[in-house]
Amino acid sequence: MGTLGRAIYLVGSWIRVAGQTVDRVGCTLQASHLFQEQVSRHRTLMNVFDKDPVVDKDAFVAPGASVMGDVQVGRGSSIWYGCVLRGDVNSIRVGSGTNIQDNALVHVAKSNISGNVLPTTIGNNVTVGHGAVLHGCTVEDEAFVGMGATLLDGSHVEKNAMVAAGALVKQNTRIPFGEVWGGNPAKFMRKLTEEEIAFISQSATNYTNLAMVHAAENNKSFQEIELEKTLRKKFARKDEEYDSMIGVVRETPVELTLPDNILPDKAQKIAS
């Protein structure tokens, strides 16, 4: 930081101190009528009575998500921004490598028309799309629930089955292995192709890798974030064609290098 930078920093400190002083004086004058700031009570992980969530150390729960009560999340799984997993009147089990995407809701059933007490069980390597609702249901390994789909009490999605985006799966409906169901109410549409089944597995892997990146970003300090901003500005100006003409080789800093699995084009070049 140069002389001018230090001077600006010092002036900024004086202004902040002056502002704090004025705020304290204002609070004193207001006495009992002073403004009370409401502190957010949001907690990503929250117990309900004697039930605490159990989240594997290698799982990712995004800031802004809510995981509460009798919930277990397995290794490599990811619970994304705005999700709610509420295991208050029953249990929720999420396997390994599963992703529950932004704004999805997972709840359980204590009582319903059939009189059954229904937990929610989600297997391994499952993809649950944005805004989906899963209520007292079972989703087996490597199944796919599309964006905005709703699974009602007692519904069962077998392995490698797919619920189309926006579908409504009625109570006690069973979706067999390798089938696509869609509509309201959901009905059989067709069989999944081998490529689509492979995509389900790959989708889960992609989200596991992406969750690692988000977890690392969320763990960065303010100083690290500011350093990366500076580096990005610096390297954004480079022109690879001009550099090659003048014989300059610039190496991208490690801080700005994403893993190969987040940049598939790069991974393919390295493999070839």
LINKA-V442312 format. One record per residue. SS is DSSP state (H for helix, E for strand, - for the rest). D_FIRST is the distance of its C-alpha to the first C-alpha in Angstrom with 1 decimal. Layout:
[[SS | D_FIRST] [SS | D_FIRST]]
This chain:
[[- | 0.0] [- | 3.8] [H | 6.9] [H | 8.0] [H | 5.6] [H | 6.4] [H | 9.8] [H | 10.3] [H | 9.6] [H | 12.0] [H | 14.5] [H | 14.6] [H | 15.4] [H | 18.1] [H | 19.6] [H | 19.9] [H | 21.6] [H | 23.8] [H | 24.8] [H | 25.8] [H | 27.8] [H | 29.6] [H | 30.4] [H | 31.9] [H | 34.0] [H | 35.2] [H | 36.3] [H | 38.2] [H | 40.0] [H | 41.0] [H | 42.4] [H | 44.4] [H | 43.6] [- | 39.9] [- | 38.3] [- | 38.3] [- | 35.8] [- | 37.5] [- | 35.7] [- | 36.4] [- | 38.9] [- | 38.3] [- | 38.4] [- | 38.2] [E | 40.8] [E | 43.5] [- | 46.8] [E | 50.0] [- | 52.3] [- | 52.7] [E | 51.3] [- | 47.8] [- | 46.1] [E | 45.8] [E | 43.0] [- | 42.6] [- | 39.3] [- | 38.8] [- | 39.5] [E | 37.0] [E | 37.4] [- | 35.0] [- | 33.4] [- | 35.9] [- | 38.9] [E | 41.6] [E | 43.6] [E | 46.1] [E | 49.3] [E | 51.3] [E | 49.0] [E | 48.3] [E | 45.8] [- | 46.1] [- | 43.8] [- | 41.6] [- | 42.6] [E | 40.3] [E | 40.6] [- | 38.5] [- | 37.0] [- | 39.5] [- | 42.3] [E | 44.8] [E | 46.9] [E | 49.2] [E | 51.5] [E | 53.2] [E | 56.9] [E | 56.9] [E | 54.7] [E | 52.3] [E | 51.8] [E | 49.3] [- | 49.6] [- | 47.2] [- | 45.1] [- | 46.0] [E | 43.7] [E | 44.3] [- | 42.3] [- | 40.7] [- | 42.9] [- | 45.8] [E | 48.1] [E | 50.1] [E | 52.7] [- | 56.0] [E | 59.6] [- | 61.5] [- | 64.5] [- | 65.8] [- | 69.1] [- | 70.0] [- | 69.3] [- | 67.0] [- | 63.9] [E | 61.3] [- | 58.0] [E | 55.5] [E | 55.1] [E | 52.7] [- | 53.0] [- | 50.7] [- | 48.7] [- | 49.6] [E | 47.7] [E | 47.9] [- | 46.6] [- | 44.6] [- | 46.5] [- | 49.5] [E | 51.7] [E | 53.4] [E | 55.9] [- | 58.1] [- | 58.3] [E | 58.0] [E | 56.0] [- | 56.7] [- | 54.5] [- | 52.9] [- | 54.1] [E | 52.2] [E | 52.1] [- | 51.0] [- | 48.8] [- | 50.4] [- | 53.4] [E | 55.3] [E | 57.2] [- | 59.7] [- | 61.4] [- | 63.1] [- | 61.9] [E | 61.4] [E | 59.4] [- | 60.5] [- | 58.5] [- | 57.2] [- | 58.4] [E | 56.4] [E | 56.4] [- | 55.5] [- | 52.9] [- | 54.3] [- | 57.4] [E | 59.2] [E | 60.8] [- | 63.7] [- | 64.6] [- | 66.0] [- | 65.4] [E | 65.0] [E | 63.2] [- | 64.5] [- | 62.7] [- | 61.3] [E | 62.1] [E | 60.2] [E | 61.1] [E | 60.1] [- | 61.2] [E | 62.3] [- | 64.0] [- | 62.7] [E | 65.3] [E | 65.5] [E | 64.2] [E | 64.2] [E | 63.4] [- | 60.0] [- | 59.7] [H | 58.5] [H | 55.3] [H | 54.6] [H | 55.3] [H | 52.8] [H | 50.3] [H | 50.6] [H | 49.7] [H | 46.8] [H | 45.4] [H | 45.2] [H | 43.4] [H | 40.9] [H | 40.1] [H | 39.8] [H | 37.2] [H | 35.3] [H | 35.4] [H | 33.6] [H | 30.7] [H | 30.6] [H | 30.9] [H | 27.8] [H | 25.8] [H | 27.0] [- | 26.0] [- | 22.3] [- | 19.9] [H | 17.5] [H | 14.5] [H | 16.7] [H | 17.5] [H | 14.0] [H | 13.3] [H | 16.6] [H | 16.0] [H | 13.2] [H | 15.5] [H | 18.4] [H | 17.0] [H | 16.3] [H | 19.8] [H | 21.6] [- | 21.5] [- | 23.4] [- | 27.0] [H | 29.2] [H | 32.0] [H | 30.0] [H | 28.3] [H | 31.8] [H | 33.1] [H | 30.6] [- | 30.7] [- | 27.2] [- | 27.0] [- | 24.1] [- | 24.2] [- | 23.1] [- | 20.9] [H | 23.1] [H | 21.2] [H | 22.5] [- | 26.0] [- | 28.8] [- | 32.0] [H | 34.8] [H | 37.1] [H | 34.8] [- | 35.0] [H | 38.7] [H | 38.6] [H | 36.3] [H | 38.6] [H | 41.6] [H | 40.1] [H | 39.4] [H | 42.9] [- | 44.5]]
